[in-house]
């Protein structure tokens, strides 16, 4: 899941070298913290949060297949 989120985020931004994903893992849940360049935050969030919602949906679907719950946080 981390690799998937990182791959998609790098494709969306202008500075892919500044994309990083930190995973905080619990017993049945994961929190994926996505960090991008301040100039690229808008590109990852998208208009009215549509891109961010699509990212969360993809990651959630991947997590369900693994029997876990995933949350994506976009950090400044």
LUMZAZA-594936 format. One record per residue: residue number from 1; residue in three letters; z, x, y of N, C-alpha, C, O in turn. Coordinates in steps of 0.001 Angstrom, whole numbers, plus 500000, padded with zeros to 6 digits. Each point is the difference from the previous one (the first is absolute). Layout:
residues N
@k:NUM	r:ALA	nz:Z	nx:X	ny:Y	caz:Z	cax:X	cay:Y	cz:Z	cx:X	cy:Y	oz:Z	ox:X	oy:Y
...
//
This chain:
residues 76
@k:1	r:UNK	nz:500000	nx:500820	ny:498807	caz:500000	cax:499180	cay:501193	cz:500000	cx:500863	cy:501256	oz:499322	ox:499688	oy:500979
@k:2	r:UNK	nz:501442	nx:501397	ny:498985	caz:500043	cax:500890	cay:501156	cz:498614	cx:500557	cy:500275	oz:499557	ox:500038	oy:501148
@k:3	r:UNK	nz:499761	nx:500392	ny:497808	caz:498665	cax:500576	cay:500173	cz:499013	cx:498974	cy:500531	oz:499159	ox:500324	oy:500839
@k:4	r:UNK	nz:500934	nx:498446	ny:498681	caz:499112	cax:498934	cay:500460	cz:500205	cx:499736	cy:501487	oz:499032	ox:499928	oy:500757
@k:5	r:UNK	nz:502212	nx:499928	ny:499661	caz:500301	cax:499745	cay:501409	cz:499540	cx:501158	cy:500878	oz:499427	ox:499786	oy:501068
@k:6	r:UNK	nz:500821	nx:501428	ny:498485	caz:499601	cax:501177	cay:500767	cz:498476	cx:500083	cy:500116	oz:499475	ox:500316	oy:501068
@k:7	r:UNK	nz:499824	nx:499404	ny:497848	caz:498533	cax:500047	cay:499994	cz:499417	cx:498983	cy:500986	oz:499110	ox:500333	oy:500782
@k:8	r:UNK	nz:501385	nx:498449	ny:499180	caz:499489	cax:498950	cay:500884	cz:500316	cx:500323	cy:501458	oz:499146	ox:499843	oy:500873
@k:9	r:UNK	nz:502076	nx:500608	ny:499391	caz:500406	cax:500316	cay:501374	cz:499153	cx:501136	cy:500570	oz:499603	ox:499953	oy:501164
@k:10	r:UNK	nz:500118	nx:501066	ny:498025	caz:499188	cax:501119	cay:500476	cz:498591	cx:499557	cy:500344	oz:499379	ox:500562	oy:500902
@k:11	r:UNK	nz:500105	nx:498439	ny:498396	caz:498661	cax:499495	cay:500279	cz:499957	cx:499206	cy:501309	oz:498942	ox:499884	oy:500618
@k:12	r:UNK	nz:502194	nx:499573	ny:499803	caz:500051	cax:499154	cay:501191	cz:500195	cx:500766	cy:501306	oz:499560	ox:499539	oy:501053
@k:13	r:UNK	nz:501082	nx:501605	ny:498897	caz:500435	cax:500679	cay:501224	cz:499050	cx:501112	cy:500434	oz:499134	ox:500427	oy:499237
@k:14	r:UNK	nz:501045	nx:500036	ny:502010	caz:499214	cax:501114	cay:500528	cz:500585	cx:501359	cy:499614	oz:499272	ox:500988	oy:499907
@k:15	r:UNK	nz:502038	nx:499060	ny:499868	caz:500668	cax:501256	cay:499646	cz:500617	cx:499877	cy:498601	oz:501208	ox:499800	oy:499876
@k:16	r:UNK	nz:497974	nx:500318	ny:499069	caz:500527	cax:499812	cay:498639	cz:501015	cx:501063	cy:499579	oz:500789	ox:499774	oy:499083
@k:17	r:UNK	nz:499195	nx:501382	ny:501583	caz:500956	cax:501048	cay:499631	cz:501430	cx:499639	cy:500392	oz:500945	ox:500609	oy:499498
@k:18	r:UNK	nz:499230	nx:498412	ny:501390	caz:501342	cax:499600	cay:500436	cz:500545	cx:498799	cy:499229	oz:501073	ox:499492	oy:500326
@k:19	r:UNK	nz:498205	nx:500052	ny:498662	caz:500459	cax:498869	cay:499189	cz:500975	cx:500515	cy:498952	oz:499713	ox:500969	oy:499297
@k:20	r:UNK	nz:501445	nx:498375	ny:500601	caz:500948	cax:500346	cay:498950	cz:500672	cx:498722	cy:499501	oz:500218	ox:499049	oy:500751
@k:21	r:UNK	nz:500098	nx:500962	ny:497969	caz:500655	cax:498858	cay:499372	cz:501261	cx:500513	cy:499326	oz:499952	ox:500914	oy:499177
@k:22	r:UNK	nz:501169	nx:498491	ny:501180	caz:501284	cax:500329	cay:499392	cz:500421	cx:498818	cy:499128	oz:499919	ox:498849	oy:500430
@k:23	r:UNK	nz:500527	nx:501431	ny:498357	caz:500388	cax:498941	cay:499080	cz:501514	cx:500016	cy:499817	oz:500581	ox:501021	oy:499631
@k:24	r:UNK	nz:500050	nx:497830	ny:500633	caz:501419	cax:499818	cay:499733	cz:500080	cx:499066	cy:498789	oz:499610	ox:498835	oy:500075
@k:25	r:UNK	nz:500895	nx:501689	ny:498821	caz:499923	cax:499261	cay:498746	cz:501363	cx:499476	cy:499579	oz:500997	ox:500723	oy:499999
@k:26	r:UNK	nz:499014	nx:497996	ny:499642	caz:501180	cax:499375	cay:499430	cz:499750	cx:499746	cy:498530	oz:499025	ox:500506	oy:499444
@k:27	r:UNK	nz:501836	nx:498718	ny:499912	caz:499812	cax:499753	cay:498574	cz:498812	cx:499081	cy:499722	oz:499261	ox:500233	oy:499044
@k:28	r:UNK	nz:500539	nx:498729	ny:501769	caz:498873	cax:499098	cay:499794	cz:499133	cx:499831	cy:501241	oz:499105	ox:499155	oy:500021
@k:29	r:UNK	nz:501153	nx:501639	ny:501009	caz:499221	cax:499844	cay:501224	cz:499646	cx:501358	cy:500595	oz:500664	ox:501008	oy:499758
@k:30	r:UNK	nz:498275	nx:498979	ny:501021	caz:499538	cax:501188	cay:500698	cz:499800	cx:499662	cy:501472	oz:499532	ox:498914	oy:500339
@k:31	r:UNK	nz:500822	nx:502014	ny:500520	caz:499674	cax:499876	cay:501421	cz:499077	cx:501166	cy:500318	oz:500378	ox:501163	oy:499858
@k:32	r:UNK	nz:498421	nx:498518	ny:500571	caz:499037	cax:501027	cay:500371	cz:499950	cx:500059	cy:501517	oz:499626	ox:499029	oy:500657
@k:33	r:UNK	nz:500752	nx:502116	ny:499892	caz:500038	cax:500177	cay:501445	cz:498757	cx:500773	cy:500421	oz:499848	ox:501179	oy:499677
@k:34	r:UNK	nz:499272	nx:498147	ny:501043	caz:498742	cax:500588	cay:500448	cz:500166	cx:500528	cy:501412	oz:500424	ox:499276	oy:500901
@k:35	r:UNK	nz:499236	nx:501995	ny:499285	caz:500091	cax:500635	cay:501309	cz:498613	cx:500519	cy:500381	oz:499363	ox:500732	oy:499243
@k:36	r:UNK	nz:500185	nx:498870	ny:501951	caz:498702	cax:500466	cay:500510	cz:500184	cx:500517	cy:501414	oz:501073	ox:499856	oy:500587
@k:37	r:UNK	nz:497891	nx:500742	ny:499954	caz:500013	cax:500486	cay:501378	cz:500221	cx:498821	cy:500956	oz:499505	ox:498904	oy:499737
@k:38	r:UNK	nz:501221	nx:501297	ny:501357	caz:500234	cax:498889	cay:500944	cz:498717	cx:499340	cy:500510	oz:499991	ox:498802	oy:500283
@k:39	r:UNK	nz:498929	nx:501972	ny:499835	caz:498734	cax:499430	cay:500447	cz:499357	cx:499098	cy:498942	oz:499182	ox:499140	oy:500326
@k:40	r:UNK	nz:501192	nx:501060	ny:498407	caz:499370	cax:499273	cay:498894	cz:500802	cx:498798	cy:499515	oz:499551	ox:499296	oy:499095
@k:41	r:UNK	nz:501609	nx:500451	ny:501474	caz:500834	cax:498889	cay:499542	cz:499260	cx:498671	cy:500126	oz:500083	ox:499156	oy:499107
@k:42	r:UNK	nz:499209	nx:500657	ny:501977	caz:499255	cax:498760	cay:500211	cz:498910	cx:499783	cy:498962	oz:499712	ox:498863	oy:499627
@k:43	r:UNK	nz:499680	nx:502220	ny:499907	caz:498953	cax:499878	cay:498993	cz:500559	cx:499593	cy:498654	oz:499338	ox:499293	oy:499240
@k:44	r:UNK	nz:501872	nx:501144	ny:500457	caz:500624	cax:499653	cay:498724	cz:500545	cx:498568	cy:500047	oz:499998	ox:499302	oy:498987
@k:45	r:UNK	nz:500459	nx:500269	ny:502170	caz:500527	cax:498640	cay:500123	cz:498864	cx:498989	cy:500124	oz:500034	ox:498951	oy:499356
@k:46	r:UNK	nz:498973	nx:501348	ny:501455	caz:498845	cax:499112	cay:500156	cz:500289	cx:498842	cy:500938	oz:501130	ox:499813	oy:500453
@k:47	r:UNK	nz:497831	nx:499415	ny:499830	caz:500154	cax:498847	cay:500878	cz:500860	cx:498955	cy:499325	oz:499740	ox:499587	oy:498870
@k:48	r:UNK	nz:501286	nx:499996	ny:501843	caz:500958	cax:498996	cay:499530	cz:500626	cx:500389	cy:498656	oz:500433	ox:499135	oy:499239
@k:49	r:UNK	nz:499612	nx:502178	ny:500475	caz:500654	cax:500483	cay:498792	cz:499230	cx:499765	cy:498712	oz:500580	ox:500059	oy:498916
@k:50	r:UNK	nz:498141	nx:499679	ny:501184	caz:499215	cax:499667	cay:498808	cz:499834	cx:501170	cy:499049	oz:500093	ox:499820	oy:498785
@k:51	r:UNK	nz:499665	nx:501368	ny:501734	caz:499835	cax:501164	cay:499124	cz:501322	cx:500344	cy:499330	oz:500034	ox:500308	oy:498808
@k:52	r:UNK	nz:501059	nx:499640	ny:501956	caz:501319	cax:500268	cay:499425	cz:500323	cx:498993	cy:498899	oz:500544	ox:500373	oy:498961
@k:53	r:UNK	nz:499132	nx:498376	ny:501255	caz:500251	cax:498970	cay:498991	cz:499154	cx:500240	cy:498755	oz:500474	ox:499796	oy:498882
@k:54	r:UNK	nz:498276	nx:500636	ny:501301	caz:499136	cax:500292	cay:498860	cz:500537	cx:501189	cy:499202	oz:499974	ox:499986	oy:498770
@k:55	r:UNK	nz:500510	nx:501036	ny:501927	caz:500614	cax:501145	cay:499314	cz:501206	cx:499559	cy:499183	oz:500157	ox:500403	oy:498847
@k:56	r:UNK	nz:500687	nx:498775	ny:501748	caz:501190	cax:499516	cay:499296	cz:499626	cx:499178	cy:498773	oz:500650	ox:500102	oy:498959
@k:57	r:UNK	nz:498305	nx:499082	ny:501160	caz:499563	cax:499178	cay:498875	cz:499494	cx:500871	cy:498855	oz:500333	ox:499750	oy:498842
@k:58	r:UNK	nz:498870	nx:501265	ny:501465	caz:499494	cax:500892	cay:498960	cz:501128	cx:500737	cy:499283	oz:500017	ox:500085	oy:498772
@k:59	r:UNK	nz:500914	nx:500439	ny:501998	caz:501101	cax:500757	cay:499413	cz:500903	cx:499080	cy:499182	oz:500464	ox:500377	oy:498924
@k:60	r:UNK	nz:499783	nx:498419	ny:501585	caz:500827	cax:499033	cay:499276	cz:499363	cx:499634	cy:498661	oz:500691	ox:499905	oy:498985
@k:61	r:UNK	nz:497995	nx:499891	ny:501014	caz:499296	cax:499655	cay:498760	cz:500067	cx:501146	cy:498996	oz:500168	ox:499768	oy:498803
@k:62	r:UNK	nz:499703	nx:501454	ny:501673	caz:500111	cax:501160	cay:499121	cz:501406	cx:500120	cy:499428	oz:500169	ox:500342	oy:498830
@k:63	r:UNK	nz:500829	nx:499380	ny:501984	caz:501390	cax:500094	cay:499556	cz:500326	cx:498935	cy:498955	oz:500738	ox:500270	oy:499052
@k:64	r:UNK	nz:498727	nx:498537	ny:501110	caz:500272	cax:498924	cay:499049	cz:499498	cx:500390	cy:498611	oz:500643	ox:499689	oy:498997
@k:65	r:UNK	nz:498216	nx:500989	ny:500942	caz:499470	cax:500442	cay:498713	cz:500943	cx:500989	cy:499321	oz:500029	ox:500091	oy:498773
@k:66	r:UNK	nz:500735	nx:500642	ny:502019	caz:500946	cax:500970	cay:499464	cz:501393	cx:499412	cy:499837	oz:500929	ox:500699	oy:499596
@k:67	r:UNK	nz:499218	nx:498024	ny:500716	caz:501293	cax:499343	cay:499854	cz:501000	cx:500355	cy:501083	oz:501209	ox:499934	oy:499776
@k:68	r:UNK	nz:498306	nx:500436	ny:501378	caz:500881	cax:500364	cay:501115	cz:499682	cx:499165	cy:501214	oz:499058	ox:499207	oy:499994
@k:69	r:UNK	nz:501728	nx:500971	ny:501048	caz:499795	cax:499331	cay:501283	cz:499798	cx:501090	cy:501036	oz:500776	ox:500955	oy:500051
@k:70	r:UNK	nz:498194	nx:498919	ny:500775	caz:499697	cax:501047	cay:500976	cz:499973	cx:499424	cy:501411	oz:499549	ox:498878	oy:500235
@k:71	r:UNK	nz:500949	nx:501931	ny:500688	caz:500003	cax:499645	cay:501418	cz:499355	cx:501158	cy:500753	oz:500344	ox:501161	oy:499779
@k:72	r:UNK	nz:498721	nx:498518	ny:501112	caz:499344	cax:501037	cay:500814	cz:500537	cx:499901	cy:501420	oz:499942	ox:498943	oy:500627
@k:73	r:UNK	nz:500577	nx:502167	ny:499867	caz:500483	cax:500080	cay:501380	cz:499106	cx:500978	cy:500757	oz:499713	ox:501092	oy:499510
@k:74	r:UNK	nz:499851	nx:498516	ny:501675	caz:499200	cax:500882	cay:500836	cz:500918	cx:500528	cy:501092	oz:500490	ox:499245	oy:500839
@k:75	r:UNK	nz:499735	nx:502064	ny:499136	caz:500930	cax:500628	cay:500935	cz:499253	cx:500636	cy:501153	oz:498856	ox:500431	oy:499850
@k:76	r:UNK	nz:501803	nx:499627	ny:501317	caz:499408	cax:500626	cay:501186	cz:500095	cx:501499	cy:499886	oz:499558	ox:500717	oy:500897
//
